[in-house]
Amino acid sequence: MKIKLSGHHVDISDGIKQYVDEKFSKISSHFPTLISLDIIIAKEHGDYEVEIRTNYEGSKISATGADHVMYPAIAKAAKKLDAALSHRKGHLKGKLHEKPTVTTPEIAHEIIQEMNLT
């Protein structure tokens, strides 16, 4: 999985890259068809905001996380992304199953109507 990591008022160091790779390795193993992630880490008014965007099976999915410290913000965003991807995967699997159909033949209904049940 390709991870595009960028910072807004934040310098992206090797430690941050390593932490991001570690956090998203679980997601890449659970969702092997996930091709890429766009991650933006920004520092706004003393808080770190992490925004993640991706395309998964034809739909755009995004997640955000915020905290006073950068690493918990990344972890929160990763957790939200994992939940959103699981939700989308459930929708896709739900569409694979057919709805149950009525197996009672129409003639059985007619026979019951003619019966004298008193």
BAFI-3210 file (N, C-alpha, C; in Angstrom, 3 decimals, decimal comma, padded with zeros to 6 digits):
// residues 118
n [1|2|3|4|5|6|7|8|9|10|11|12|13|14|15|16|17|18|19|20|21|22|23|24|25|26|27|28|29|30|31|32|33|34|35|36|37|38|39|40|41|42|43|44|45|46|47|48|49|50|51|52|53|54|55|56|57|58|59|60|61|62|63|64|65|66|67|68|69|70|71|72|73|74|75|76|77|78|79|80|81|82|83|84|85|86|87|88|89|90|91|92|93|94|95|96|97|98|99|100|101|102|103|104|105|106|107|108|109|110|111|112|113|114|115|116|117|118]
n.u [000,844|000,519|001,581|000,976|002,375|002,031|002,796|001,423|002,514|004,078|006,973|007,862|009,330|011,659|010,940|008,217|007,265|007,883|006,245|003,705|003,731|003,808|001,340|-000,523|-000,019|-001,507|-004,037|-003,547|-003,141|-005,636|-007,267|-006,575|-007,058|-006,846|-005,289|-003,908|-003,118|-003,813|-002,373|-002,609|-000,966|-001,557|-000,889|-002,867|-003,743|-002,397|-003,197|-002,908|-004,008|-005,114|-005,739|-007,134|-007,440|-008,914|-009,624|-011,861|-012,957|-014,578|-015,698|-015,277|-013,450|-012,929|-011,171|-010,692|-008,593|-007,836|-005,702|-003,777|-001,244|000,833|001,097|-001,043|-003,132|-002,724|-003,149|-005,867|-007,082|-006,357|-007,772|-010,418|-010,458|-010,104|-012,526|-014,352|-013,632|-014,192|-016,938|-017,716|-016,848|-018,576|-020,990|-020,484|-020,222|-022,756|-024,336|-023,802|-025,259|-028,294|-031,693|-034,137|-036,527|-040,027|-041,075|-043,390|-045,783|-048,262|-050,575|-050,995|-052,057|-054,576|-055,702|-055,870|-057,774|-060,082|-060,559|-062,550|-062,429|-063,829]
n.v [-001,158|002,201|005,089|008,422|010,962|014,068|017,313|020,109|022,966|021,334|019,418|016,529|013,829|011,027|009,375|009,917|008,972|006,263|005,581|006,027|004,117|001,812|001,983|001,786|-000,630|-002,775|-002,135|-002,320|-005,051|-006,093|-005,059|-005,792|-004,854|-002,173|000,571|003,079|005,706|009,006|011,150|013,859|015,854|018,345|021,364|023,230|025,982|025,080|022,437|019,146|017,993|015,295|014,140|011,701|010,312|008,151|005,850|003,218|000,348|001,709|003,879|006,990|007,436|008,944|010,028|011,608|012,857|014,368|015,954|017,133|016,185|014,778|011,963|010,476|011,661|010,687|007,974|008,001|008,816|006,643|004,576|005,414|005,315|002,568|001,622|002,828|001,643|-001,045|-000,857|-000,186|-002,476|-004,341|-003,479|-004,107|-006,906|-007,562|-007,049|-009,169|-011,347|-013,004|-011,976|-013,643|-015,785|-016,445|-019,688|-021,087|-022,725|-021,346|-022,811|-024,152|-022,240|-021,910|-024,421|-024,411|-022,413|-023,648|-025,619|-026,879|-025,640|-025,628]
n.w [000,000|-000,831|000,805|001,037|002,605|004,098|005,469|007,171|008,363|009,860|010,285|008,612|009,906|009,965|012,071|012,394|009,941|010,206|012,386|011,272|009,185|010,762|012,153|010,062|008,893|009,825|008,842|006,106|005,868|006,555|004,581|001,650|-000,936|-000,836|-002,157|-001,904|000,478|001,453|003,597|005,720|007,968|010,177|012,007|013,908|015,715|018,025|018,266|016,914|013,825|011,976|008,813|006,765|003,608|001,172|-001,509|-001,675|-003,033|-004,935|-003,542|-001,848|001,073|004,172|007,110|010,262|012,881|016,000|018,390|021,237|021,133|018,626|017,968|019,295|017,843|015,268|015,798|016,543|014,149|012,526|013,758|013,316|010,518|010,088|011,165|009,389|006,955|007,537|007,853|005,238|003,914|005,020|003,898|001,226|001,332|002,214|000,030|-001,588|-000,770|-001,425|-001,193|000,830|-000,701|-001,174|-000,727|-000,816|-002,711|-004,921|-005,161|-002,748|-001,077|-002,194|-001,670|001,129|001,497|000,530|002,390|005,084|008,115|010,478]
ca.u [000,000|001,289|001,161|001,471|002,355|002,439|002,593|001,069|003,129|004,694|008,043|007,690|010,625|011,681|010,196|006,789|007,006|007,930|005,049|002,564|003,807|003,450|-000,100|-001,349|000,302|-002,653|-005,110|-003,200|-003,308|-007,061|-007,894|-005,500|-007,366|-006,605|-004,097|-003,121|-003,658|-003,298|-002,409|-002,160|-000,816|-001,520|-000,921|-003,754|-004,073|-001,812|-003,641|-002,548|-005,154|-004,698|-006,812|-006,776|-008,382|-008,609|-010,713|-011,956|-014,015|-015,474|-016,237|-014,274|-013,539|-011,994|-011,228|-009,891|-008,295|-007,208|-005,228|-002,713|000,002|000,693|000,967|-002,427|-003,991|-002,550|-003,800|-007,325|-007,471|-006,210|-008,886|-011,633|-010,365|-010,350|-013,965|-015,044|-013,367|-014,952|-018,342|-017,868|-016,665|-019,827|-021,977|-020,172|-020,539|-024,206|-024,948|-023,549|-026,250|-029,608|-032,812|-034,899|-037,749|-041,110|-041,019|-044,701|-046,449|-049,546|-051,674|-051,218|-052,931|-055,921|-056,186|-056,233|-058,990|-061,206|-060,744|-063,522|-061,652|-064,684]
ca.v [000,000|003,439|006,116|009,765|011,676|015,466|018,085|021,518|023,555|020,227|018,743|015,079|013,190|009,575|008,767|010,030|008,046|004,907|005,398|005,935|002,797|000,816|002,077|001,423|-001,972|-003,619|-001,809|-002,859|-006,513|-006,393|-004,603|-005,901|-004,137|-000,754|000,878|004,196|006,598|010,376|011,565|015,231|016,194|019,805|021,918|024,384|026,536|024,277|021,039|018,423|017,417|014,319|013,827|010,582|010,101|007,020|005,260|001,785|-000,342|002,623|004,973|007,790|007,302|009,827|009,981|012,657|012,720|015,572|015,855|018,091|015,502|014,264|010,510|010,056|012,127|009,708|006,736|008,201|008,813|005,276|003,797|005,817|004,795|001,130|001,441|003,211|000,609|-002,230|-000,571|-000,285|-003,885|-004,995|-003,151|-004,854|-008,316|-007,674|-007,034|-010,444|-012,316|-012,779|-011,886|-014,889|-015,762|-017,274|-020,983|-021,708|-022,635|-020,654|-023,767|-024,483|-021,191|-022,216|-025,614|-024,014|-021,626|-024,557|-026,528|-026,498|-025,738|-025,583]
ca.w [000,000|-000,949|001,756|000,724|003,877|003,976|006,685|007,066|009,554|010,594|009,568|008,636|010,159|009,755|013,179|012,088|008,829|010,745|013,215|010,353|008,550|011,778|012,443|008,920|008,395|010,165|007,898|004,783|005,872|006,601|003,345|000,658|-002,173|-000,595|-002,933|-001,394|001,499|001,501|004,995|005,947|009,384|010,287|013,353|013,891|017,036|019,088|018,184|015,699|013,115|010,980|007,870|005,904|002,503|000,316|-002,287|-001,393|-003,759|-005,614|-002,733|-001,165|002,523|004,867|008,572|010,884|014,295|016,546|019,764|021,547|020,793|017,269|017,844|019,560|016,751|014,186|016,235|016,474|012,739|012,031|014,307|012,593|009,156|010,170|011,355|008,157|005,948|007,942|007,550|003,778|003,560|005,397|002,872|000,014|001,563|002,354|-001,297|-002,238|-000,346|-002,005|-000,264|000,819|-001,503|-000,659|-001,402|-000,765|-004,011|-004,887|-005,079|-001,345|-000,567|-002,682|-000,973|002,491|001,405|000,295|003,516|006,108|009,352|011,651]
c.u [000,904|000,719|001,819|001,283|002,838|002,092|002,269|001,464|003,747|005,798|007,872|009,069|010,518|010,912|008,696|006,420|006,964|006,681|003,810|002,561|003,395|001,943|-000,952|-000,978|-000,838|-003,792|-004,803|-003,330|-004,787|-007,775|-006,853|-005,793|-007,202|-005,265|-003,260|-003,884|-003,011|-003,474|-001,836|-002,139|-000,648|-001,527|-001,698|-004,079|-003,583|-002,225|-003,162|-003,816|-004,621|-005,903|-006,320|-007,859|-007,921|-009,836|-010,702|-013,180|-015,055|-016,076|-015,089|-014,509|-012,504|-012,204|-010,319|-009,664|-007,575|-006,816|-004,143|-001,346|-000,198|000,402|-000,423|-003,403|-003,914|-003,270|-005,320|-007,811|-007,384|-007,365|-010,185|-011,623|-010,641|-011,839|-014,740|-014,837|-014,117|-016,430|-018,605|-017,753|-017,924|-020,926|-021,745|-020,502|-022,034|-024,905|-024,750|-024,618|-027,603|-030,655|-033,585|-036,188|-038,769|-041,116|-042,364|-045,358|-047,829|-050,709|-051,979|-052,161|-054,383|-056,507|-056,635|-057,532|-060,225|-061,490|-061,775|-062,825|-062,503|-065,122]
c.v [001,239|004,479|007,433|010,608|013,108|016,202|019,534|022,172|022,485|019,648|017,242|014,437|011,693|008,852|008,809|009,067|006,605|004,617|005,233|004,575|001,691|000,801|001,554|000,076|-002,945|-003,385|-002,392|-004,381|-006,903|-006,038|-004,616|-005,167|-002,628|-000,390|001,977|004,975|007,965|010,867|012,978|015,472|017,703|020,219|023,225|024,779|025,650|022,818|020,429|017,806|016,510|013,992|012,745|010,443|008,913|006,660|003,766|001,226|000,629|003,733|005,690|007,702|008,230|009,701|011,079|012,329|013,964|015,341|016,919|017,522|014,802|012,760|009,994|010,518|011,173|008,412|006,853|008,166|007,407|004,396|004,127|005,299|003,302|000,852|001,768|002,174|-000,678|-002,052|-000,723|-001,734|-004,685|-004,710|-003,971|-006,331|-008,536|-007,714|-008,359|-011,485|-011,978|-012,706|-013,199|-014,726|-016,697|-018,574|-021,698|-021,595|-021,994|-021,618|-024,152|-023,464|-021,481|-023,420|-025,255|-023,222|-022,537|-025,474|-025,978|-026,726|-025,697|-026,930]
c.w [000,000|000,019|001,352|001,977|003,661|005,255|006,370|008,384|010,453|009,715|009,724|008,763|009,888|010,850|012,942|010,970|009,323|011,575|012,332|009,654|009,511|012,032|011,293|008,316|008,689|009,176|006,518|004,739|005,902|005,307|002,229|-000,649|-002,023|-001,234|-002,295|-000,330|001,336|002,934|005,102|007,454|009,461|011,742|013,278|015,328|018,182|019,091|016,867|015,111|012,016|010,113|006,920|004,845|001,675|-000,509|-002,011|-002,090|-004,323|-004,782|-002,019|000,341|003,142|006,372|009,108|012,352|014,775|017,999|019,971|021,169|019,453|017,198|018,229|018,466|015,572|014,542|016,160|015,031|012,146|012,509|013,581|011,162|009,122|010,330|010,081|007,057|006,270|007,632|006,055|003,325|003,899|004,393|001,611|000,168|001,678|001,012|-002,032|-001,920|-000,950|-000,907|-000,303|-000,006|-000,883|-001,452|-001,406|-002,136|-003,868|-004,701|-003,625|-000,708|-000,982|-001,954|000,440|002,478|001,237|001,460|004,503|007,464|010,601|012,115]
res [m|k|i|k|l|s|g|h|h|v|d|i|s|d|g|i|k|q|y|v|d|e|k|f|s|k|i|s|s|h|f|p|t|l|i|s|l|d|i|i|i|a|k|e|h|g|d|y|e|v|e|i|r|t|n|y|e|g|s|k|i|s|a|t|g|a|d|h|v|m|y|p|a|i|a|k|a|a|k|k|l|d|a|a|l|s|h|r|k|g|h|l|k|g|k|l|h|e|k|p|t|v|t|t|p|e|i|a|h|e|i|i|q|e|m|n|l|t]
***
